[in-house]
Amino acid sequence: MERLFLRLPASNSNDIAAVSYADGQWTRQGTWQSIEALANELLADRDVPVVLITPVGQDISLLIEASARQRKEAGVNLVALAEEQLGEDYERLQWTLQSIDEYQVLARGISQHYMQQWLALFHEHAIRPVAAIAETSLLPTDPEHWLWYPVAGEVFIQAAPGEAALIASADAPFVIEQLLATHKSSAPVRLRYPQGASLPTLPERISPTPAAWQDWADLLKQHAHTRWPGHSQNWLTGALAPQSQYPWAPRWKWAAAMLVLASVLMIAVDRFSAYQLSSEARMARTEAEQLYKQYFPDERRMSNLSRQFAARQSAGNALAPEIVLQLVAQTSPSIDWQIKQFDYRDNAPVRVDVSGGVLDEINAWSQALESQGVSVKIENSRLDNGVAQATLLIASTGGKR
């Protein structure tokens, strides 16, 4: 079960109706007369999100004229503009707003005391609803149709947004006549009613048409992908807002706690590993310094062991200038090649500028030198006024000569 919808009892009923949603399927679960029985049978897993549906007749609605700016700045305080029409302190009610058009807003209000009582009853059974939606907000608001919606021996009649009432079924025809008397047009009035519902004899001007739905459970199917906690008609905001909008929050609290614990353990392991590595590094350095002193006793001061050792290694592998000259002469492709410049520096490749001969012979010369155990890099190989020119960078590969 992914979600459970509970419609609270109507004014003359004690039944709590339940509808569940899971894997794209809606299921009518039946009715219960106690939260305890319902919880034991349907909510063994308290992590299932519960959405309450407040029945028609519990809320009132007012149509308020307000610009978009007024709605944005005032919010539900717009209801104060219609407090005289309301006839009671609007702050004792919980309000939602629904835009009808550019200039009108439908304000719905429900008793905060009524909501607090029901929430307390659910909390006693560890059920914390994520949202509570007015049944009237699920009903279609169509200016072209009046609405006839039977509810447990009563009828909810809506002539227009903000003009609706729940009345006894026996009084419904009379109320319809009164509404027609105030209706300016003499044209027939289209009346929509739930599929399968029976209608009493109504005035001739009423043209009834069955809807494609039967009740609130069918209307819910039009909202399969609604995120109910963020629904604009959710009563559970402000003072009535749940501590967590998500019933699975306790699970995530445990997950967060485990994550924190894992992080602490990882930090502890990292620090222990770092301590071990640091200890091993100190031991390795001491051993390396002892070996270095053994092989290079003339070195009195050790500031950077790796750099000092690299310098010693480079010096040990350096080519003597006479060896370089000998190798160049021995491997020369022809007697036409001459050394134009010879640049020798400690711990650096020997730079030999050569000219003459044939330019294509340079690569063969480089390969011949490398066969003697040195590395060669050719730079600036070119023809200058028809004379072949090149620079050979010759370095030791580590072998002794």
Secondary structure in CASP SS format (residue, H / E / C, confidence):
PFRMAT SS
TARGET T0000
AUTHOR 0000-0000-0000
METHOD secondary structure of the structure
MODEL  1
M C 1.00
E C 1.00
R E 1.00
L E 1.00
F E 1.00
L E 1.00
R E 1.00
L C 1.00
P C 1.00
A C 1.00
S C 1.00
N C 1.00
S C 1.00
N C 1.00
D C 1.00
I E 1.00
A E 1.00
A E 1.00
V E 1.00
S E 1.00
Y E 1.00
A E 1.00
D C 1.00
G C 1.00
Q E 1.00
W E 1.00
T E 1.00
R E 1.00
Q E 1.00
G E 1.00
T E 1.00
W E 1.00
Q C 1.00
S C 1.00
I H 1.00
E H 1.00
A H 1.00
L H 1.00
A H 1.00
N H 1.00
E H 1.00
L H 1.00
L C 1.00
A C 1.00
D C 1.00
R C 1.00
D C 1.00
V C 1.00
P C 1.00
V E 1.00
V E 1.00
L E 1.00
I E 1.00
T E 1.00
P C 1.00
V C 1.00
G C 1.00
Q C 1.00
D E 1.00
I E 1.00
S E 1.00
L E 1.00
L E 1.00
I E 1.00
E E 1.00
A C 1.00
S C 1.00
A H 1.00
R H 1.00
Q H 1.00
R H 1.00
K H 1.00
E H 1.00
A H 1.00
G H 1.00
V H 1.00
N H 1.00
L H 1.00
V H 1.00
A H 1.00
L H 1.00
A H 1.00
E H 1.00
E H 1.00
Q H 1.00
L H 1.00
G C 1.00
E C 1.00
D C 1.00
Y H 1.00
E H 1.00
R H 1.00
L E 1.00
Q E 1.00
W E 1.00
T E 1.00
L E 1.00
Q E 1.00
S E 1.00
I C 1.00
D C 1.00
E C 1.00
Y C 1.00
Q E 1.00
V E 1.00
L E 1.00
A E 1.00
R E 1.00
G E 1.00
I E 1.00
S E 1.00
Q H 1.00
H H 1.00
Y H 1.00
M H 1.00
Q H 1.00
Q H 1.00
W H 1.00
L H 1.00
A H 1.00
L H 1.00
F H 1.00
H H 1.00
E H 1.00
H C 1.00
A C 1.00
I C 1.00
R C 1.00
P C 1.00
V C 1.00
A E 1.00
A E 1.00
I E 1.00
A E 1.00
E H 1.00
T H 1.00
S H 1.00
L H 1.00
L C 1.00
P C 1.00
T C 1.00
D C 1.00
P C 1.00
E C 1.00
H C 1.00
W E 1.00
L E 1.00
W E 1.00
Y E 1.00
P E 1.00
V E 1.00
A C 1.00
G C 1.00
E E 1.00
V E 1.00
F E 1.00
I E 1.00
Q E 1.00
A E 1.00
A E 1.00
P C 1.00
G C 1.00
E E 1.00
A E 1.00
A E 1.00
L E 1.00
I E 1.00
A E 1.00
S H 1.00
A H 1.00
D H 1.00
A H 1.00
P H 1.00
F H 1.00
V H 1.00
I H 1.00
E H 1.00
Q H 1.00
L H 1.00
L H 1.00
A H 1.00
T H 1.00
H C 1.00
K C 1.00
S C 1.00
S C 1.00
A C 1.00
P C 1.00
V E 1.00
R E 1.00
L E 1.00
R E 1.00
Y E 1.00
P C 1.00
Q C 1.00
G C 1.00
A C 1.00
S C 1.00
L C 1.00
P C 1.00
T C 1.00
L C 1.00
P C 1.00
E C 1.00
R C 1.00
I E 1.00
S E 1.00
P E 1.00
T E 1.00
P E 1.00
A C 1.00
A C 1.00
W C 1.00
Q C 1.00
D C 1.00
W H 1.00
A H 1.00
D H 1.00
L H 1.00
L H 1.00
K H 1.00
Q H 1.00
H H 1.00
A C 1.00
H C 1.00
T C 1.00
R C 1.00
W H 1.00
P H 1.00
G H 1.00
H C 1.00
S C 1.00
Q C 1.00
N E 1.00
W C 1.00
L C 1.00
T C 1.00
G H 1.00
A H 1.00
L H 1.00
A C 1.00
P C 1.00
Q C 1.00
S C 1.00
Q C 1.00
Y C 1.00
P C 1.00
W C 1.00
A H 1.00
P H 1.00
R H 1.00
W H 1.00
K H 1.00
W H 1.00
A H 1.00
A H 1.00
A H 1.00
M H 1.00
L H 1.00
V H 1.00
L H 1.00
A H 1.00
S H 1.00
V H 1.00
L H 1.00
M H 1.00
I H 1.00
A H 1.00
V H 1.00
D H 1.00
R H 1.00
F H 1.00
S H 1.00
A H 1.00
Y H 1.00
Q H 1.00
L H 1.00
S H 1.00
S H 1.00
E H 1.00
A H 1.00
R H 1.00
M H 1.00
A H 1.00
R H 1.00
T H 1.00
E H 1.00
A H 1.00
E H 1.00
Q H 1.00
L H 1.00
Y H 1.00
K H 1.00
Q H 1.00
Y H 1.00
F C 1.00
P C 1.00
D C 1.00
E C 1.00
R C 1.00
R C 1.00
M C 1.00
S C 1.00
N C 1.00
L H 1.00
S H 1.00
R H 1.00
Q H 1.00
F H 1.00
A H 1.00
A H 1.00
R H 1.00
Q H 1.00
S H 1.00
A H 1.00
G H 1.00
N H 1.00
A C 1.00
L C 1.00
A C 1.00
P H 1.00
E H 1.00
I H 1.00
V H 1.00
L H 1.00
Q H 1.00
L H 1.00
V H 1.00
A H 1.00
Q H 1.00
T H 1.00
S C 1.00
P C 1.00
S C 1.00
I C 1.00
D C 1.00
W C 1.00
Q E 1.00
I E 1.00
K E 1.00
Q E 1.00
F E 1.00
D E 1.00
Y C 1.00
R C 1.00
D C 1.00
N C 1.00
A C 1.00
P C 1.00
V E 1.00
R E 1.00
V E 1.00
D E 1.00
V E 1.00
S E 1.00
G C 1.00
G C 1.00
V C 1.00
L C 1.00
D C 1.00
E H 1.00
I H 1.00
N H 1.00
A H 1.00
W H 1.00
S H 1.00
Q H 1.00
A H 1.00
L H 1.00
E H 1.00
S C 1.00
Q C 1.00
G C 1.00
V E 1.00
S E 1.00
V E 1.00
K E 1.00
I E 1.00
E E 1.00
N E 1.00
S E 1.00
R E 1.00
L E 1.00
D E 1.00
N C 1.00
G C 1.00
V E 1.00
A E 1.00
Q E 1.00
A E 1.00
T E 1.00
L E 1.00
L E 1.00
I E 1.00
A E 1.00
S E 1.00
T C 1.00
G C 1.00
G C 1.00
K C 1.00
R C 1.00
END
